[in-house]
């Protein structure tokens, strides 16, 4: 399967099953488009009619070049090895990542929050230290041969339970040598409670820090308010700038959310970059399709225009002090994930789980609070094997909508939670989300060749 | 003059034999948390 498109003056050809990417001229673009559907003599005649100024020998040379790439496994590559592999990849029972819901409460009242002010449709709660330690033990004891283990301190707002977070980091570190494991800790925070001590600790211990900022002040403050109705922009921006300034190791991401209110969201990305925040991510809002702020199919043309504009802005700023990175445009085409990972996606419900303040396990943070998807707890482990098996089966070959999709080995089948919330099944898709994802991949590749 | 410039030759087929160590970061844990894709992650064994 191949995918061809034209963007920003470039003709791109993606060979889905090998991962090869080519930039071609118009003649080669047209020849590749018809190569598998016409005999070579008919294709030559068609090309000669379309390109009368080009000599026959040169047309033949293009077809030879295409044939050589096909023989080398860089064009029209079949998916032969993947279908069998897909059914074997997911390691039932081996967990390598936990999302720790250390606080089901929040000091902001963001109206678009899928966690409903951090409570996930349940009671307010903080994770006790004993539950957190048990969750770390569960991860250490159920991670098989995996050496790298990931823990994201999430909420609600995790800084509302900061003392426990720090003790859990210390406990995790104390167990690494005995188990032969290495923890990678992440903190995802709204920033309201960041202070010097938080900055120093996260710089020392957190592999990644995810900081929530939506961009321009009027955009950010519309949703991200305190319980008193005050916007949080003025509080968090100086804190984020200071944390970023003092970060000497690990990653950080300034992570924004856009909604139907700011379909010109590139303005928000540029605003954040101009604040000196350089590692940026901007995601479309997650919510019911009847939510007035949810992205609709009719918004896609404007969103696509925005993603293309972002390519041009980033290319223009490249190599200057105004340069920044955008998470979805950060592709490693040469050293990206292997086929195993690309076939099965994020691993929610199998190698990746979320744990609530009371130790209950869910497939990921977006399933928390949905009783159907309660999987067990950190004492008994995964006891709801029906849910685990359902999610283990979610490969790109199990989703009918992925069957003919060129992007399936870029997304790994997409987000099971989004699919569930939009289509009613973890084996479905979020069709609008898929279109945005495909556009981002097209843009990301073009950015690499500009 | 070549009319086809290969940006990356792709190694996915080869990775069927060499991949699967599982040491790479969980994609959703990084920056997105909502719009998961796997391609943004580097391969841990090729670092």
Interface residues (C-beta under 8 A of the other chain):
Chain A: X13 X15 X17 X18 X19 X20 X21 X22 X23 X24 X25 X27 X28 X62 X65 X66 X69 X72 X73 X74 X77 X81 X82 X85 X89 X91 X94 X96 X97 X99 X114 X146 X147 X148 X150 X152 X184 X186 X188 X208 X210 X251 X253 X255 X281 X283 X284 X286 X327 X328 X330 X331 X332 X333 X334 X335 X336 X337 X338 X339 X340 X341 X342 X345 X346 X347 X348 X351 X352 X364 X365 X366 X409 X410 X411 X412 X414 X415 X418 X433 X436 X437 X440 X441 X445 X448 X449
Chain B: X2 X3 X4 X5 X6 X7 X8 X9 X10 X11 X12 X13 X15 X16 X18 X19 X20 X22 X23 X24 X25 X26 X27 X28 X29 X30 X31 X32 X33 X34 X35 X36 X37 X38 X39 X40 X41 X42 X43 X44 X46 X47
